[in-house]
Amino acid sequence: MIRIFIIEDDPVIAGKIKQQLEHWGHEGAIVQDFRKVLPEFVAFGPQLVLMDISLPFFSGYYWCGEIRKVSKVPIIFVSSASDNMNIVRAVDMGGDDFITKPFDFQVLMAKIQAMLRRTYDFGDNSSLMEHRGLIFNLSNTTMTFEGQKLELTKNESRILQKLMENKGKIVGRDGLMMSLWETDSFVDDNTLSVNVNRLRKKLEQLGLEDFITTKKGIGYLIED
């Protein structure tokens, strides 16, 4: 089932699009909080995005740019602002297609199907994780926060993944060392401490101090 994220502030239009998508066997989700579009995008993990330009708080251009920082998912703009300047800007910001309102639902679905056929290879966003505004991309081991991006080593990536998968729970040092062992590198207790400290410094570079909490003698925790 294809997951499609609908970023549209008109509830009637959004509802009809969702209904049409489900009729075609797709799964649709409508954005709930226009201040938290990116976290909702990551949580849903869509294979395609339908995006209006005029939205509350921030424009579709802004959110297209934010999504492009972490994902190559295809984005189709659906807007009544269909003059050449807006169409060109939509493409420049990372949009893949543009549909003018009002539109025919058969045309919309044809455009969606064609876009999915062309781009399905990179449509899976299951490799993205989000917490407190931090976007962690497992596929290229990068983390992004407020437009800043940093690369992680394999071990740093394994640690962050384990902690984010268990956010709100203490992860024991033995469990983390087992995760690092899977990289085929020998890891002892001191090596784990070094890797955690390096990860912390990179998080601090992004402005995320105290993202990882130490539970002395037990392990580490990312607060839920």
C-alpha positions in Angstrom: 0.0 0.0 0.0 1.4 3.4 -1.0 1.4 6.1 1.7 0.6 9.6 0.6 0.9 12.7 2.9 -1.6 15.5 2.2 -0.4 19.0 3.3 -3.6 21.0 2.5 -5.4 23.4 4.8 -8.8 23.2 3.2 -10.4 20.3 5.2 -13.0 19.6 2.4 -10.4 19.3 -0.3 -8.0 17.3 1.9 -10.8 14.9 2.9 -11.9 14.4 -0.7 -8.3 13.7 -1.8 -7.8 11.2 1.0 -11.1 9.5 0.1 -10.0 9.3 -3.6 -6.6 7.9 -2.6 -8.2 5.2 -0.5 -10.5 4.3 -3.3 -7.4 3.6 -5.4 -6.0 1.4 -2.6 -3.5 3.9 -1.2 -3.2 5.1 2.3 -3.6 8.9 2.9 -2.8 11.0 5.9 -3.7 14.7 6.3 -1.4 16.9 8.2 -2.8 17.8 11.7 -0.5 20.5 13.0 0.9 23.0 10.4 3.6 24.0 12.8 4.9 20.4 12.9 4.7 19.3 9.3 8.2 17.7 9.3 7.8 15.6 12.4 4.4 14.3 11.0 6.0 13.6 7.7 8.7 11.5 9.3 6.3 9.7 11.5 4.0 8.7 8.6 6.9 7.9 6.2 5.1 8.6 3.0 6.1 7.6 -0.5 4.6 10.8 -2.0 3.6 14.2 -0.8 0.8 16.5 -2.0 1.5 20.0 -1.0 -0.4 23.3 -1.2 1.5 26.6 -1.4 -0.7 28.7 0.9 -0.6 27.2 4.3 -0.9 28.5 7.9 2.3 29.6 9.6 4.8 28.6 6.9 4.3 28.2 3.1 4.5 25.0 1.1 7.7 26.3 -0.3 9.2 26.4 3.2 8.1 22.8 4.0 9.2 21.5 0.7 12.7 22.9 1.4 12.6 21.3 4.9 11.6 17.9 3.5 14.3 18.1 0.8 16.9 18.4 3.5 16.1 14.9 4.7 14.3 13.1 1.9 14.0 12.6 -1.9 10.4 11.7 -1.6 8.4 13.0 -4.7 6.4 16.2 -4.0 3.5 17.3 -6.1 2.3 20.9 -5.5 -1.4 21.3 -5.7 -2.3 25.0 -5.8 -4.4 27.7 -7.4 -1.3 30.0 -7.5 -0.5 28.6 -10.9 1.3 31.5 -12.6 4.7 30.8 -14.1 6.6 32.4 -11.2 5.0 30.1 -8.6 5.4 27.0 -10.8 9.1 27.8 -11.4 9.6 28.5 -7.6 7.9 25.2 -6.7 10.4 23.3 -9.0 13.3 25.3 -7.7 12.4 24.4 -4.1 12.4 20.7 -4.9 8.9 20.0 -6.2 8.5 17.3 -8.9 5.2 18.3 -10.4 2.5 21.0 -10.2 -1.3 20.5 -10.4 -3.6 23.6 -10.7 -6.7 24.0 -8.6 -9.5 23.4 -9.4 -8.5 20.0 -10.7 -10.1 16.8 -11.9 -9.6 13.9 -9.6 -8.9 11.5 -12.5 -6.1 13.8 -13.6 -4.8 14.0 -10.1 -4.7 10.2 -9.7 -3.0 9.8 -13.1 -0.3 12.3 -12.1 0.2 10.5 -8.8 0.4 7.1 -10.5 2.9 8.4 -13.1 5.0 10.0 -10.4 5.1 6.8 -8.3 6.2 4.7 -11.4 9.1 7.1 -12.1 10.3 7.5 -8.5 9.3 4.4 -6.6 12.9 3.3 -6.1 13.5 6.1 -3.6 10.0 6.4 -2.2 10.6 4.5 1.1 11.2 6.7 4.0 11.3 4.0 6.7 15.0 5.0 7.2 14.1 8.3 8.8 13.6 8.8 12.6 12.6 12.0 14.3 12.7 13.2 18.0 12.5 16.7 19.4 13.1 18.2 15.9 16.2 16.0 15.2 15.9 14.0 11.9 18.1 11.0 11.8 18.6 9.3 8.4 19.8 5.7 8.8 20.4 5.2 5.1 23.2 7.9 4.9 24.0 8.2 8.7 23.3 11.9 8.9 21.4 13.9 11.4 19.6 17.2 10.7 18.4 19.9 13.1 17.0 23.3 12.2 18.6 23.2 8.7 22.0 22.0 9.9 23.3 18.6 8.9 26.2 16.5 10.3 27.5 13.1 9.3 27.9 10.3 11.8 30.4 7.4 11.9 29.0 3.9 11.8 29.3 3.5 15.5 27.8 6.8 16.4 24.9 6.0 14.1 24.3 2.6 15.8 24.3 4.3 19.2 21.8 7.0 18.1 19.6 4.5 16.4 19.4 2.2 19.5 18.7 5.1 21.8 16.0 6.6 19.5 14.3 3.3 19.1 14.1 3.1 22.8 13.4 6.7 23.7 12.0 7.1 27.2 13.8 3.9 28.3 17.3 3.4 29.7 19.5 1.4 27.3 22.2 -0.5 29.2 25.8 -0.2 28.2 25.9 -3.9 27.4 23.0 -3.5 25.0 24.8 -0.7 23.2 28.1 -2.6 23.0 26.1 -5.5 21.5 24.8 -3.1 18.9 28.3 -1.9 18.0 29.6 -5.5 18.0 27.3 -6.0 15.0 29.5 -3.7 13.0 32.2 -6.5 13.1 34.5 -4.2 15.2 35.7 -5.1 18.6 34.1 -2.7 21.2 35.0 -2.5 24.9 33.6 -0.4 27.6 36.0 2.5 27.1 35.4 2.5 23.3 31.7 2.9 24.0 32.3 5.9 26.2 34.4 7.5 23.6 31.8 7.0 20.9 29.0 8.3 23.1 31.0 11.4 23.9 31.7 12.1 20.2 28.0 11.7 19.4 27.2 14.1 22.2 29.6 16.7 20.8 28.0 16.5 17.4 24.6 16.9 18.9 25.8 20.0 20.8 27.2 21.4 17.5 23.6 21.3 16.3 22.4 23.0 19.5 21.1 19.9 21.2 22.7 19.8 24.6 21.6 17.1 27.0 19.9 15.2 24.2 21.4 12.0 25.7 21.3 11.5 29.5 23.7 9.3 31.4 22.3 7.0 34.0 25.5 6.3 36.0 26.4 2.7 36.3 23.5 1.6 34.1 23.5 3.2 30.6 22.0 6.0 28.6 18.6 7.6 27.9 16.9 9.8 25.4 13.9 11.4 27.2 10.6 10.8 25.5 
